[in-house]
Amino acid sequence: QTKRMVSALLQVQLVLLAACAAWGDQRLGAWRLQSSAALPSAGGGAALSAPGYDDGGWYAAAVPCTVLACLMQNGMYEDPFFGENLKSISAEPFNATWWYRTEFKTDAVGRVVLLFKGINYRANVWFNGVKVGDEKDVVGTFRYFEFDVTDYLEPNGGANAVAVEIIRPFDVSIPSSNKDTDLAISFVDWSPEPADGNMGLWHDVIIEELAGDVRIAYPQITADLELAADGSCAVAHLTLLLELVNFANAKVSGTLSAAFEWGSVSQEVTLALHETRQVIMSNASFAALNVKSPRLWWPWQMGQPTLHDMTLSFAQSKGVNQSVNTQFGIRQVTSELQNKYRLFKVNGKPLLIRGGGFTPDLFQRTTELRQEQEMRYVLDLGLNTIRLEGKMEDDNFFALADQHGLLVMPGWCCCDAWQHWDIWGDEQVLVAKESTRSQVKRIRVHPSVFVFLYGSDQAPPTQYEKEFLSVFADEQWPLPTLASASATVSPLTGSTGVKMSGPYSWVAPNYWLLDPGMLGGAFGFLTEGGPGEAPLTFESLNRTLGPDHLWPMDDWWDYHTSTGQIKNLRSYTTALSARYGVAAGAADYSYAAQADNYEGLRAMFEAYTLKKYTATGVIQWMQNNPWPSFKWHFYDYYLAVGGGYFGTKKGCEMIHAMYAYDDRAVYVTNSLYQPTQSLKVVGEAFTLNGTCYWRDEASIGVIAADSASKAELSTVQQPLNAEDGAYFVRLSVYNEKDGSLVSKNLYWFSTTDGTSDGRRPRVRRRHQEAQRVATEHHRWRECRVRCYLLLTFPTTVLISPHTRRERLGQQHVVQHAVRTVRGPNAAAVAATCLT
């Protein structure tokens, strides 16, 4: 009965998709799906693509969806993210080919083009009984494929049928000894791999209905800015690049025009039969492309992400007018090596890149609402960048980033077939180049994109790097490119100026400022790294494991942790127990982990912010997870937020008071691109019973834009009675003019290791040794002080579906604080934290 209900709801969804696509270009969303193993061998694609073919026994499929995702739409599998259910999904059914089939009608008067934005991995494409694409040619997950089907349309507006036979990819990262060569999608060590390898129509399928014979595609606006000394822009010299495609069997002439809010430009163009041509309209030839006092596109913390409308049209001599509307931003991105580290500038101003590594859902399921939610999380965190490693998101994702003023850092994947260069053949070279070409062409109009990484953990060998670079040159890519996300020197392009040194597992908060320039500390551009383990909130823990596997930790816990170098939570738990006490159960463990994650992520972002522009960028590994995981996220798969989220949000405050673990001083950082008002800092220290035993304040005046100032406070000392094992330090920033609170930040320190902040004397080379040393120097005995969370968990979270639950969570934390802080003054401690 449940499966019938799911199928009925899906049919309604498919009808709505078909109805929404009735005007102009059609998005083909309503499909049917079936395994070739369940189909008769007679007839093949010709029969399946015949209009009117009876596919009533097939599965309904709302495309885009991978084969496995489509089957889940039909209720074929239990929740794959619960417990070990994912293990029960066999790969064997997906070794057969699978067919997608749909029908549509069109009343187009011009050419009709069938466009696939994502086929994974090989396909035979049939249209109205005619094979228009063969698996030898239609290969590559990230390539765009288009077919002019005008000559095969059913007459008189009849139904047309499309049938696509999908052949799965083989592309995994683990074990590292694998010899896969399909340049597809792998989830590296982020999660288990989906059983179907994400085979299917994983991005949109579009019917482009042209008014004539010529299509306008892939526009790009580049800007050369005349910047004044004060940073304002006097003139933006624009260049427009686009692609014209003539689908006619004859020469076509017409007028190409581009209209903006401030003017328009046009020129005559003649295209040979079946010609594809890049057209460039330069500011040297068109006065309207020299824009005075332009409104620029900025990353959100630097200014307004202003977008402009552009209408492109091609009027053929016979009076047919094809037009396209799009948006773009006027901005200029440059990069340079500053003290050997990669520094990015937007519109002439330096920017500390702060972001996270993004992943899609394990089965490539997404919605526009989910994308909006995650973008707003990034904004709420105070971050400015999203890194994509080999998981190229759809057009809506980039459009949202444009609108919100977020930067996107796309590139190819590590560790899988994309790095198996020693066994690449002609097909892999072709697919790599054409995948890069398809992606570069479609994202180049988006001002949010600021760089492209055509290598990840390693740089491609010279022979393949030349191939990648030729694509960027051919497509007039105007932005920086990097050969690798690691500290690499290419013989062709020089030093990357970035590092990929980790850490990927737990380190103490002082690590980021005490690393003497060897590892992931606050210097240079860290393209991926962070404190690592991130146990789920108790709510998500229960949702993922259920009551029978909540405690003690068992194989189900390991399964949601064990990929790559982090096999389980045992090492992390040792450190956590040493600092916060041995957990009494799952809830107790989760609360302690949220405290630890808060402290760890706050410290990382504080350190990089303080040290800019010796530190030029930091990408937390990761932003999110493809499934419920105990590592690497700001928020979990269910969009639930925990300590790490709020620690990051605190560390990335635009005006922020912080304690520096290296010199034990207090600083106020200003991440805004304007001076602050005159400020003062108040420092206070509290014992565990809530007694304030130290207080000092200092005026720091006005802090310049994008900089930091040191507060001249006396050095905080440990309380005289160190028996409680820990104490708090609270830093508050006030506006000196009106006394309003600007920022508040709370730290907690151990009294048992001989220092006020748990500093260890040195950072060792190996992260495992550093973890052991840091654990010993951060011992909290049995005192578990977690009521600090009350200072940081707000009552609302942007677009969070868990708002009410988070409020309930705060109540649990209050109760937990009263239970776990020892002594008769526990209630007073909680009250102190609240105030």
N, C-alpha and C positions, 0 to 999 in steps of 0.2 A: 504493500500500500504506500509506503514511504517513497519507493522508487517511482510509482505512478504519479504521486504528487509532484515529485521533482521534475519528472518529464513534462507534466502539464504546465508547470510554472515556466519551464524552459521554452516550451512552445510559444507561450505568451511573449516571453522575452524576444524570441526570434521574429515573431510577427511585428513587434515594435521596432526591432532593428531594421527590418525590411521597409517599414513605413517611413522611418526617419531618413532612409537613404533614397527617397523617391525623387528628390529635387537635385538637379545638377549632377556632379560626380556622385556615384553611388558607392557606399561602403558595403561590400558584400558580407553581411554578418550572419545570415541564416543559412547554415550548411547542414549536410548529413554526413555521417562518418561510418565507415565499416572496414574491417580487416579483410585483406585479400584472401586470407585463409577461410573466410566464411562466404566467399563469392564464387559463382561458377566460373570456370576458366574460359568458357566460350565468349567471344565478343570483345573482351578486354575493354580498353579505354574508349574505343569507338562506340561500343554499346552503352557503356556507363555515361558517356557524355552526350547521348542522344536526348533531345528534349522530350519530356514525358516519361522517361525511364522510371520504373517503379522502385523507389528507394524507401518505401514505407517501413520496411523492416530494419532500416539503418538507425544508428543513434543520432539524436538531435545534437547539433554542435553550434555554439555561439562563438564564432571566430572573431578576433584571434583567440586560439586556444591550442595548446599542444594536444597530442593524442591522449595522453594520460589525463590531462586537465579536462578534456572533453568527456572522457569516461567518468570522471568524478562528477561532472555536471549531471550525468545521468544516474548518480547514486551507486556506481559500480564498486566503490571501495569505501571501507570504514575510514574515519578520520586518519589520514596517514601521519599526522603530526602527534597523535596520542601514543605515548609509550613506544613500543617497538613495531607498531603497525606497518611502518614503511618497509620493514624487512620482508613482510609477507607479500609484497607486490613483485611478482616475478618479471624478469626482463624478457622471458621467452616469447610472450605474445607480440612483442614489439620488434622482434627480429623479422617478422613478416612485413610486407609493405601494407600501408593503410591508405584508403581512398577517402578524399573529401569531395563532396558533390553539392552543387547548388544550381539554381535557375534564377534568371532575372529577365526583365524586359527593359527596353530603352526606346526612346523616341528621338534620339540624337539625330541631328541633321548633318553633322560633320563626322570626323573620324572617331572611332571608339577604341580605346586602349585598355587592355587588361593589365593592371599593375600589381605585383606582389612585393610587399615591403619586408617580408621575412618568411623564407622557406627553409626549414631545417630537416634534412640537409640536402638531399637530392630529390628531384621530382620529374615525373613525366606529366606534362600538362596537355589536356585535351579540351577542345572547344567545339561544341556542336558536331561531334564525330570526327574532328580533324585534330591530329597531333600537332600542336604548335610549339611544344618545348620538350626536349629530350634530356634524360638524366645525365648524359655526358656533358651537357652544356648548362643545365639548370642545377648548379651545385654551389653551395655556400650560404651559411646561415645569415650573414650580414650583408648580402648583396641584394640589390633591387633588380627585379626582372619584369620586363614589360613586353607585351605582345599586341600588335595592331590586329584586332580581330574584326575589323570593319567588313572585310570581304566574306566573312563566314557568318554574319548575322542572319537570323531568321527574318524573312521579309514581312512587311505589314505589321511590324511591332510585335511579332510573336515571341514566345519564350525562348531564351537561349540557355544552354547548359554548359557548365564548367565542371570538369572532373580532374582531380589532381592526385596522382599516386605518389606517396611520400616514402622515401627510403631513409631509415634512421642513420644518425651519425654515430661514430665511436670516438669519443674524446673525453678522457678523464685525466686527472692529475695524480691520483693515487691508485696503485703504487707508482712511484716515480720511474720505475723501469719499463713502464708501458711504452708501446711503440705506435700509439694512435697518430693518425695523420689527417683526420677530418677537422678542419678549422671551424669548430662549432662552439658550443657552450659547455664549460665545465664549472663546477663549484669549488674547485681547488680543495682546500682543507677547511672550507667554511661549513660544510654539511655533507651528509651522504649525497650521492648522485641520484637523480630520478631514474626510474627503471627504463623509461623510454628515451633517455638522452635528450629530452625536450623536443622530440621529433614532431613535425607538424607545421601548420600555418600559424606561426607564433606572433606575427604582426599583421597589420591590416592588409586586406585585399580590396583594391579600388577599381571601379569601372570609370575611367576618365572619358567624359563625353565632350568632345571638342566642338567648337562652333564652326571650325573650318578644318584645314589640313595641318596647321602648325600649333605645336604645344610650346608654352613658355614654362620653364622649370628652373629650379635651383638658383634663385637670385642671391646675390651677395653684395653688401654695401661695405666698403672699406673707407676709413676716414684718416686723413692726415691733418692733425690739429695744429693751429697756430696758437700757442699757449703764452699768456702773459706772465709776468713775474709773480703775480698774485695767484696764479693757477687757473685763472679764468680763460675761456677760449674765445678769441676774437673771430676766427673764421675756421670752419671745418671744410676741407677740400675733399669731396666725396668722389668715389669711383663706383660705378654700378657694373656688375658682371652678372650675366645670366646665360642660360642655355636655350637655344631654339632648336626644335626638332621638326623636320618636314616629313610627314608620313605619306605624302602624295607621291604618285608615280610620275611626277613631272616637276619642273621648276616652279617655284612659288615666289612672288614678290609681294611686299607689303611695307607698312609703316609701323615700326616699333616705337612705343611711347611709354614713358614713365611719369606718373603724376604724383606730386607731393603736396603737402599743405602750403608750401611756399612757392610752388611753381612746377613746371613740367619740362621734359626734354623729349625729343623724338629724332629718329633717323630712318632712312630707307634701307631695307635689307632684301636681298635676293638669295634664296636658298636653292641649291641643286636638289634633284630628286633624292629623297631619303637621306638628306644631309642633316647631321647634327653639328651645330656650331656654337662656340662660345662667342658672345657679343659683349664688348666692353664699351661703356660710355664714360668718357673721362671728363674730369672737371676742367681740363685744359681746353676742351671743345664746347662745353656747355656751362654757361654762366650760372644756371640754376643749381648746379652741383657744387657751387661755392657758397656755403651757408654762413651768414654772419650771425654772431652771438647765438650759436645753436644751443638747444636744450640737449644736454648730453645724457647718455645712459651711464649710470654709476652702480656699482655694488651697493647694497642697501645702506651699509654703515658709512659710506662716503658721500652719498647724496641720493637723488631721486633716480630710479631706473626708468627714465623716460623712453617710451616707445613711439615711433612715428608710423603712420599709415603710408603705404605705397601701392598704387594701382598700375600694373603693367598690362599693356595691351598690344596686340598685333592685328592690324587691319589689313586684310588681303585686298588686292586690287579689285576683286569682284564684290567687295562690300562686306565680307564676313569679318567679324571682329571677335577675336579670342582675348579674354581678359582674366587677370589673376590679381587678387588682393592679398597683401601680406603686410607684416609688421617688421620693423627693424629698429636697431638702436645705433646712435652715433657714439662710438667710443673707439679708443685706440689702446691696444695692449702691446706692451713691450716687455722684454726680459733681459737681464744682464747678470754677469757674474760680479758680485760685490764681495771682496775678500774671499773669493773662490766659491761663494754660495749663490745659488740661483735666487734672484729677486725679481718679482713681477711688479710692473707698474700699470695702472689703469689711468688713462688720460693724464699721463705725466706724473702721477702721484704714487708713491710706494704703498704696497698693501701687504700686511702679514696675512698669509693664507692660513685660515683655520677651518678645518672641515672634518669629514668622515668618509670612509669608503662605503659606497652604497651597493646593495644587492637587491635584485628582484625576488619575488616569491619563487620557491623551488620549482614550481610548475608553470612559471611565467604568467601567473594570474595577476591582473591588476585592474584597478578602476580609476577613473579621474578623481573620485572622492578620496581614495587612498593616497594618490599622488599629492593631492592638495594637503591632506593631513600631514604627510611626511615633510613636505616643504615648510609648512608652518612650524613643525617641530624644529627644523633646522634654524629657522628665524628666531624662535623662542630661545633656543640654546645660545644665540649670539654668534653663530658660525656664519661663514660667508661662502663656503665651497663644498661641493659634492664631487667625490671622485668615482668614476665608473671604470672598473677594470674588466674589460672584455664582456660587459653586459650592457649593450647599447639600448637605452630606453627609447620609447616611442616619441612621436612629434609633440604630443601634449606635455610630456615631461619637460622638454626643453622650453616650450612656450611658457610653462608655469615658472621655470627658473628665470626666464626673461622678465616676466611680470613682477616677480618678487625681488629682483636684484640679487639673485644668487649666482655664483660662478659654478661652472661645470668643467670637470677635468677628465675627459674621456681618453680611453686608450685600450690596447689589446691586453690579453690575459697572460699570466705567467704559468709555467709548470706543465702545461698540457701541450696539445699539438701545435699551438701557436709558438712554442719554443723548441719543438723537435726539429730544428733546422738541419741536423745532420742526416735526416731521412726524408727531407722534402724532395719532391719531384716537380715536374712541370705543372701538374694540377695545383699543388699547394702554392706555388709561386703565383699562378694566375688568380687563385681564389683570394690569397692575401692581398694582392694588389687591387683587385676589383672590389673586395669588401671595403678596403680603405677608401677607394674612390666613391663608392655608394654613400658611405657614412660622411665623408668630408663634404660632398656636394650637398647633402640634405641638412647638415647642421651649421654650415658656414654663415647662414643668415642670422643665426641666433647670437646676440651680444653676450649671452651668459657663458658661451664657450670661450676659453682663453688659452688653451694649449691642447696638443694631442700627443699622447705617448704611444709611439709605434713599437715600443718594447716595454717589458715590465721588469721582472727580476734581472733580466740580462738584456744586453743590446744585441740586435741581430748581427750576424756576420756581415762583413762589408758587402759581399755580393748581394745580400738581401736588403741591407739598408739602402743600397743604391736604388733598388726597386721601389721601396717605400718612398724615398725622397723624390723619385720621378713622378709619382702620383701627386704629391703636394705641389710640385712645380707645374705639372700639367693643369691642375685645377686651381691654380693661383691662390693657394692657401695663404692667408695673410698673417697668421698667428704663429707664435712659437711652437716648435715641436721638440720632443725629447726622445732620444734613442732608448732610454731606460728610466725606470723609477729608482734605480740604484746609483751609487757613486761610480760612474763609468766614464771612461774617456774613449770616444769614438774617433777613429782615424779620419772620418769624414766630417764630423760635426763638433768634435772637441768634447770638453767636459760637460756632463749633464748638470753639475752643480747641485745635485740633490743626493740624498742618502736614503737607504732602506735598511737601516741597522736595527730595527726593532726598538725596544723590546716588544714581544708578543705575549708575554706572560707577566705575572705579578712582579712589581718592584715597589719599593717603599716611596712615599711622597717626596723625600729629599733627593731621590735619584736624579731628577731632571735638572737640578741646579748644581749637583755635586759631580756629575759626570765630567771628567776633565778633558772632554773633546775627543772621545774614542767611540762612543756608542750613540744612543738615541737622545742624549741630553739636549738642553735648549740652546742649540747652535745649528746653523744651516737650515736646510729644508728637508724635514722628515716626511717622506711620502706615505709611509705607513708605520704605525707603532702605537703602543699604549700599554696600560696596565694588564690587559689580557682578560683574565677570567671575570665573568659577570653573571653570577647566579641569578636566576629569575626571582621576581617578587613572589611572595607566597601565593598570591592569587594565581599567577601564571604557572607556578610550580604545580599547584593542585590541578590546574586545567590540563597540563601536559602529562603528569604522571598518575594522577588519581590517588585516592586515599591509600590504596594498598601498597604503593611504592614510594610514598612520601619520605619515609624514614624507617630504618637507616638507609644510607646511600647504597644503591645496588647497580646492577647492569643497566637499568633504564636510565639512571643518571649518567652513566658512562656513555651510553649510546647518544645522548644529546650533548656530549662534549667531545667524543673521541674521533676527531679527524685531525690529521697533521700532528704537530709537535705537542699539542695539549691532549693527552690521552684520557685524562680524568681530572678530577678536582682534588686529588690527594695532596699534592704539593701545596696547592693554594690553601687547602683546609689546614695544613700544618701552620702556615703563616697566619691565617685568620684566627686559629685557636690560640696561638701564642699572643696575639695582640688583643683579642676580644673575649677570650675564654672559650672553653669547649661547649659547643652548642648542645642544648637539651632536646632538640627536635628540629623539624624542617622549618617551622616558623622562626624559631630562635636563630637558626643558621642563616635564613634569608635576611632577617633584620640586620645581623652582624655584617653580612656581605654588602648590604646597601650602604652601611656606614663606611665600610672599607672602599667601596667603589666611588662614593662621594669624595672621599679624601684623596684618592689616587688620581682621578680625572681632573679634579680642581687643580691639583698641584701641577699637572702637565701643562694645562693651558695657561695657568698663571706664569709658569717659568718661561714659556715661549713668548708670551706677551711682554713680560718684563725685559727680555733680552733682545727684542727687535731693535735694529735690523742686523744684528749678528745672527739671530734666529730669523729666518725668512718665511717659514711655513711649517705647519704640522697637520698631518692627516691622521686622525684617530682610526685605528684598525679594530672595529669597523663602526659604521653608523648604525647598521641594523643587521638582521639575520634573514636568510631565506627560509628558516623554520625555527621553532623554539629551541634556543641554544643557551648553554651556560657560559658562553664566552663572547667577547667582541661585540658590544653594542652600547648605544646610548639609551635605546628603548627596545623592547623585545618584539617578537613577531606579532604579538597581539596589540601592539602600540601601547602597552603598559609601560609606565615610566618608574624608575627606581632611583637609587642613590646616585648612580653614575650620571644620569640625566641632569639632576639638580646640581651635582658637583661641577659639571661642565658649564651649566648655565651661570653658576656663581663665578667660576673662573674666567668666563668670557664677558662679564659685565662691562659695559662701555666705560664706566668710571668705577674703579675697583681698588679697594684697600687690600694689601696682601702682605703676608709675612714671608720673607726670603730665607730659605733653609741654609743658604750658603754663608751669608754674612749676618744673619739674625736681625736684619733691619726691617723696617716697615716702609713700603712704597705704595704710592697711589698711581695707577696706570690710567691713562686716558686713551681709549681706542676710537674716540670720535675725531672727526676731521675739522674740529673747531676748538678753540680754547675753552677751558672750564671757567666757571665763576670762581671767586676766591674761596678756598676750601680750608678746613681744618680737620685734623685726625685726632680721635680719642682712642687710646688703648686702655683696656681693662683686663685684669686677670682674676679668675675665680677659683676657689677650691671646689671640691666636689659637693660640699654642703651649701654652696651658693654664696659664700662669703667673698666679697671683693677685697683682695689684699694688695692690689697694685693698680694705680691709675695715673695716666699721664696724657697730655694733649699738646699738639703743636700746630701752628699755622703753616700751611704749605703754599698759600696764595693761589695764583692762577697757574694751571698746568697747560702748557702749550698743546696744540693739536697733535694727536698721534704720538704721544710721548709719555714719560713717567717722571715722577718726582719722589725724592726720598723724604720721609718724615723724621724729624729730629726728635725722636722719643728716647727716653731712657730705656736701657735693656731690661726686659722682663726677666724676673727671677722665678725659680720654683718656690712654691709655698714652703714655709718653715716646717710644717708637718707633712712629710711626704708619704705617710702611711697609706693614704687612699690610692696612691699609685698613678693618679692622673690629675690634670688641671686644665682649665679653659683659658684661652686668650681671645678676647673679642675686640675687633677693630671696627670703628665707625667713622664715616666721613660725613661732615656737615657743611652746608652752605653757610659761610661766615656772615653773609648779609642778613638772611632771614632765619637761620638756625635749622632749616629743614634737613632731614636725613637724606643723604645721597646714596650711601652704600653701607652695608653691615656684613661682617664676615667673622666667622667663629672657627677657631682652631682648638684642638685638644692634644695634649702632650703627655708623655710618660715621665714619671719622676724616678724610675727604677734603673735607668741606664747611665746616669751621671751627667746627662746634658738636658737642656730645657726643651730640645726639639727632636731628640732621637737621632741626631746627626751621626752617621758613621764616618770613620776617619778617611776612607777612600772608596772609590768605585772600582771594583774588579772587572777584568775583561769579560769574564763569562757571566751571563745573566743568571745562571743557576747559582753560582757562588755569591753573586750580588744579592740574590733573593735570600740565601741562607744567612748571610751577614746582616742584611737589613732586618730579618726576622728577629735575630738575637738582639739587635739594638733598638727594637721597637716593642719589647715585651711589656704587655699590660697586666701580667699576672691574671687574676680572676676578676678584675674590675671591668665590667662591660658597660661603658658609658655611651648610650645611644640617643639620649634625649636631645642631642644637638639637632637631630633631624627636624625637630619642631620649628627650628629657625628657617629651614630651607624648603620644606614641602609646602607649596602654596595650596590654596583651597580650590584653585581652578587651573586647568592646563588647556592650552589652545586646542580646540577640536578633539580633545581626548574623549574617547568613548567611556573612559573609566573615571570620570570626574567624581561621581558619587562614591565610587569605590575608593578613590584616593582619600576622600574625606574620612571614610570609615577607617582606612589605613592609618590616618593620623591618630585616631582615637586609640587604635591598637598600639601605636608607638608610645603614646603617653602612658598607657597602662604598663607597657613593657619596661619603660624607663623607671617607673615607680617600683616595679618588681625587682629589677636587676641592679639598680644602684644600692649599695649596701648602707646600712645605718638608719637611724631614726629620722634623718632629714631628707629622705628620698622625695617626698612630696614637694619640699621647698626647692630641691634641685630642679625638678620639672617646672616649677613656677618660675625659677630664675631663667631657665632656657626660653620659656614662653615670652618673657619680657625682654 
